[in-house]
Each structure stands twice: as C-alpha cells, then as structure tokens.
Amino acid sequence: GRTRNTYRSAIVAFCNWCVETGRLEKSPLENLSKADERTQPHRVRRALTEEEVGRLLTAARLRPIADLGRETMSTGKKRNPNVPHSRGGWKFVPLTWETLHEAHARGLTKLEAKPRRREELELLGEARALRYLLMVTTGLRKSEASSLTVEQLHIDAPKPFAELLAKDEKAGRGAKLPLRGDVVDEIRAYLDAWEAFHGQRPERGFYAFSGHSDLIRIFNLDLAAAGIAKTDERGRTVDLHCLRHTFGTHLAMAGVAPRTAMAAMRHSSIQLTMNVYTDPTLLDVAGAITELPKFSISKQASHHDCASYCDDGQ
C-alpha cells in the first residue's frame, strides 16, 4: 500500500504539472484514491536483548569452524546417480545453541592438520562478529557497514570514530560515528590478525567487511546457531536491520536523552527515534515507576501538613 501511494503521488504531481503548463486541460487522475496502507502493514521488527546479542556474536565467531563439525542425519532417500556430488540419503544437522560449541570442538579436531585453513576460518568468524558488533553499537545500516574501508575506521584518533561518507549514507550527509573503547580494541585485534595471516597490513581502499555477499542468509544461519527465533510469538521478526533497532532501544534503556539518541541514530525526527526504533517491550516501565516520589494519602499527615503549610502564610 505504501509503495502504491508513493507511485500515485509521483504520477499525480506530474499530471498537475501538465495542467499548470497547459499540456493538459484537466488531470485524469484527480479522483484517484489512495491505497489503505493498514491492510498491508510493514514488517514489524523487534530489538534483541543484551543476552541475545551476546549469543549472536558468539555464534557468528564460532560458526565457520562449527559448520565443519556438524553431525549428519539420514533423509530416508537414496542417492541419485544422475546428480553429481549427490549426498544421497543424508544431510547435515542444522546448528543450534545447544550443539554449537560441541560442533566447534569437532571442527577444530578436523582442522588439526590444516592450521592455515583454521586461521582463515577464525578470521572469517571474527569479521562477521565484528560487523554485527559495529552495527549494534553505532546504528549502522547493512549497506553503510559494507561501505567502510580500513582508512574510515579512525581507531588511533584521540576520540576514535568511524567515518561514513555522504555517498554511502542514507541521508546523503555523511557522519562521524563515535566508537567505544571495547569496539576499538576488537577492531585493532582483527586488523592485527588479518596482518598476521596475510603478511601485510590491509591496503588503502580495502573494505573492512568484504567477503559477505550473501549476508542475509549468513545472518539467518547465525540466528539459528544462537538459538534466536526468526519470528517471535507476536509475529515480530529479526533481521539485519534489527541491529539498528537494538541500538536505538538500548540507548533508551540506558537513559540517554531522546535528543541525544536522535543524533546518534542520525534521524531527522524525534518521533522516528522514539516510536519506530525503540522497542517498548524491553523498556523497564515498572522500574521507571519506582523512581517517582513516594506520595502519601495518610489522613494524619494530610491534616497536619496542610495546617503547617497554611500557618506559614502561603
């Protein structure tokens, strides 16, 4: 519905311009009604809890090696001789949070004679986890995170920041996103590991998070390995953009002022920050209520306090 209304606005504006410039006597679309956007609601996302973020980062880091240690199960089907490399009657068991660490240990065993391959997979896992960590602590969108090169990560500056170029930012303004100290340490450790593996520092223009062309599929597999349901009982979904929702929600949970949160999210509207990118189910409403003053309706106190208040001439 929203897409149809966007197209409608464009064509109606064009027809109105044709009338104003004498190209049409009357707009043929002046009675074209809008579509009801409520009949086709947009995807409802949810924010991740702190514990879920921790599991996601762990799964992303371990899964490249854990994939090698997955167990197999029978499918009950026979191998098709006409299909090259057919697995026949078996398949790999999907990873879960309960089996992730055991599969990782089996994967390490298989790689004992291949130290170079082990280092490569460990580096791949670190890159995935670091990408998620950067998105959930800065509010970067998927495409924005993909655009970052190593020179845009100013980790040695007095106040470290990630530089987002105007051509890569959704609003087209560019931005400098502050980086927390622990995130800077993770970035530095990753770049050191990359240098140790390749024998040189990444060259200028090297994309810090390259090699993730199918990131949506990878993210969904990481979710499953972390034991996080793709859709919850209320029909809300978890996708890559939920990391930005998680960033905004945890800013609110930390008591960050709405105007500051708006600047951190790079929004032009405070309503967008508070109503769309803040998950109310994670906010501690009960805890906020306990912070209110302790009002009293005691009859004894009310009469005495009122009399004292009036005696003061007020």
C-alpha positions, 0 to 999 in steps of 0.5 A: 500500500505504501509503495502504491501511494508513493507511485500515485503521488509521483504520477499525480504531481506530474499530471498537475504539472501538465495542467499548470503548463497547459499540456493538459486541460484537466488531470485524469487522475484527480479522483484517484484514491489512495491505497489503505496502507493498514491492510498491508502493514510493514514488517514489524521488527523487534530489538534483541536483548543484551543476552541475545546479542551476546549469543549472536556474536558468539555464534557468528565467531564460532560458526565457520569452524562449527559448520565443519563439525556438524553431525549428519542425519539420514533423509530416508532417500537414496542417492541419485546417480544422475546428480553429481556430488549427490549426498544421497540419503543424508544431510547435515544437522542444522546448528543450534545453541545447544550443539554449537560449541560441541560442533566447534570442538569437532571442527577444530579436531578436523582442522588439526592438520590444516592450521592455515585453513583454521586461521582463515576460518577464525578470521572469517568468524571474527569479521562477521562478529565484528560487523554485527558488533559495529552495527549494534553499537553505532546504528549502522545500516547493512549497506553503510557497514559494507561501505567502510574501508580500513582508512574510515575506521579512525581507531588511533584518533584521540576520540576514535570514530568511524567515518561514513561518507555522504555517498554511502549514507542514507541521508546523503550527509555523511557522519562521524560515528563515535566508537567505544573503547571495547569496539576499538580494541576488537577492531585493532585485534582483527586488523592485527590478525588479518596482518598476521595471516596475510603478511601485510597490513590491509591496503588503502581502499580495502573494505573492512567487511568484504567477503559477505555477499550473501549476508542475509542468509549468513545472518539467518544461519547465525540466528539459528546457531544462537538459538534466536527465533526468526519470528517471535510469538507476536509475529515480530521478526529479526533481521539485519536491520534489527541491529539498528533497532537494538541500538536505538532501544538500548540507548533508551534503556540506558537513559540517554536523552531522546535528543541525544539518541536522535543524533546518534541514530542520525534521524531527522525526527524525534518521533522516528527515534522514539516510536519506530526504533525503540522497542517498548517491550524491553523498556523497564516501565515498572522500574521507571515507576519506582523512581517517582516520589513516594506520595502519601494519602495518610489522613494524619499527615494530610491534616497536619501538613496542610495546617503547617503549610497554611500557618506559614502564610502561603 
